[in-house]
Amino acid sequence: MPLNTYKEKFTEFLNSKLIDDQILDAVKMIRQHKRIFFIGNGGSNSICSHLMEDFAKVLKYESFAFTDPALITCFSNDYGYDKAMVEWLKVYYKPNDILVAISSSGNSANINNAVDYANTVNKNVITLSGFKNDNKLVNKGKINFYLNANSYGIVECYHQTILHTILDIINEENK
């Protein structure tokens, strides 16, 4: 039953010391940089848009997300969909920035290519993935959140919860 699966996974998530430690590490990294880029596809892209807005509004951080349809189609048409985010990062991403890469499956070529590029600029990458623990994204960041679930709904809820928790901790520390 889906309700029980959500309950089980959220209980597992809420009791994870590893997730707690990773959240605190991400808070430290983000506080040091204050310019943050979010990338994702589909539902993950919606999370990126939402968190970009919250980091700007609540924390007053410079935040960016690859969400503009005209820009996405322009870069995809000219460079190919798998390289569009890389080309966007080449224009805007600087050595002191942070990249937050979200992919439920961890296997999206455009996300993995963008992370590979960001890692050539700096190592300030936070990844969020799920599904299989051997997905292509799972170990590419300085901090890697992996959620052991095969449901887009559960994985996306976790990703949003993790990022909101990070934001709320930083906001509380700023008061």
C-alpha positions in Angstrom: 0.0 0.0 0.0 1.5 3.4 -1.0 0.6 5.1 2.3 2.6 2.5 4.3 5.5 2.8 1.9 5.6 6.6 2.4 5.4 6.1 6.2 8.2 3.5 6.2 10.5 5.6 4.0 9.8 8.8 6.0 10.5 7.0 9.3 13.7 5.6 7.8 14.7 9.1 6.6 13.9 10.9 9.8 15.9 8.4 11.8 19.0 8.5 9.6 22.2 9.8 11.3 23.9 9.9 7.9 21.3 12.3 6.5 21.6 14.5 9.6 25.4 14.7 9.2 25.1 15.4 5.4 22.5 18.2 6.0 24.8 19.8 8.5 27.8 19.5 6.1 25.7 21.1 3.3 24.7 23.9 5.6 28.4 24.7 6.3 29.2 24.6 2.6 26.3 26.8 1.5 26.9 29.3 4.3 30.5 29.8 3.0 29.5 30.5 -0.6 26.1 32.2 -0.9 25.8 31.8 -4.6 23.9 28.6 -5.6 22.8 26.9 -8.8 20.0 24.3 -8.9 19.6 21.8 -11.8 17.1 19.0 -12.4 14.6 17.7 -14.9 10.8 17.4 -14.7 9.6 17.3 -11.1 13.2 17.9 -9.9 13.3 21.0 -12.0 10.2 22.3 -10.2 12.0 21.7 -6.9 14.9 23.7 -8.3 12.7 26.6 -9.2 11.0 26.6 -5.8 14.3 26.4 -3.9 16.0 29.0 -6.1 13.1 31.4 -5.1 13.3 30.5 -1.4 17.1 30.9 -1.2 16.8 34.3 -2.8 13.8 35.5 -0.8 14.5 34.0 2.6 18.3 34.0 2.7 19.0 36.8 0.2 21.5 34.4 -1.6 22.2 34.8 -5.3 20.5 31.7 -6.6 19.9 30.4 -10.1 17.9 27.5 -11.8 18.0 26.4 -15.4 14.2 26.7 -15.7 13.5 29.3 -18.4 11.9 27.4 -21.4 13.3 29.7 -24.0 16.9 29.3 -22.6 16.5 25.5 -22.2 15.3 25.1 -25.8 17.9 27.5 -27.2 20.8 25.7 -25.5 19.3 22.2 -26.2 18.9 23.1 -29.9 22.4 24.5 -30.2 24.4 22.1 -28.0 22.1 19.0 -27.6 19.9 18.3 -24.6 22.6 16.3 -22.8 25.0 19.4 -22.9 22.5 22.2 -22.5 23.1 22.6 -18.7 26.9 22.4 -19.2 26.8 25.3 -21.6 24.6 27.3 -19.2 27.0 26.7 -16.4 29.9 27.8 -18.7 28.3 31.2 -18.9 27.4 31.7 -15.3 29.1 29.3 -12.9 32.1 30.7 -11.0 34.8 29.0 -8.9 33.2 30.0 -5.6 29.7 28.8 -6.5 27.7 25.8 -5.4 25.8 23.4 -7.7 22.9 21.4 -6.3 22.1 18.6 -8.8 18.8 16.7 -8.4 18.0 13.6 -10.3 15.5 11.0 -9.0 17.2 8.2 -11.0 20.7 9.7 -10.8 21.1 8.7 -14.5 20.1 11.8 -16.4 22.9 12.5 -18.9 22.4 16.3 -18.8 22.6 16.4 -15.0 25.6 14.1 -14.8 27.4 16.1 -17.6 26.7 19.4 -15.7 28.1 17.9 -12.4 31.2 16.7 -14.3 31.7 20.2 -15.6 31.1 21.8 -12.2 33.7 19.5 -10.7 36.3 20.9 -13.1 35.5 24.4 -11.9 35.4 23.5 -8.2 34.3 20.6 -6.0 31.3 22.5 -4.5 28.6 20.0 -5.6 25.7 18.6 -3.7 23.8 15.7 -5.4 20.4 14.3 -4.6 19.4 11.0 -6.1 17.4 7.9 -5.5 16.3 4.6 -7.0 19.4 2.4 -7.4 22.4 2.9 -5.1 24.8 2.5 -8.1 23.2 5.3 -10.1 25.7 7.5 -12.0 25.2 10.6 -9.8 25.4 9.0 -6.4 29.1 9.7 -5.7 29.8 12.7 -7.9 29.4 15.5 -5.3 31.3 16.6 -2.3 28.0 15.8 -0.5 25.7 13.1 -1.9 22.2 12.5 -0.7 20.9 9.1 -1.8 17.4 8.0 -1.0 16.7 4.2 -1.1 13.3 4.4 -2.8 12.0 3.5 -6.2 9.1 5.9 -6.2 9.4 9.4 -7.9 6.9 10.7 -5.3 8.9 9.6 -2.3 12.3 10.6 -3.8 11.1 14.0 -4.8 9.5 14.6 -1.4 12.7 13.7 0.3 14.8 15.9 -1.9 12.5 18.9 -1.2 12.5 18.1 2.5 16.3 18.0 2.6 16.7 21.3 0.8 14.0 23.0 2.9 15.7 21.7 6.0 19.1 23.2 4.9 17.4 26.5 4.1 15.5 26.6 7.4 18.7 25.8 9.4 20.6 28.6 7.7 17.7 31.0 8.2 17.4 30.1 11.9 21.2 30.7 12.4 20.8 34.1 10.7 18.3 35.3 13.3 
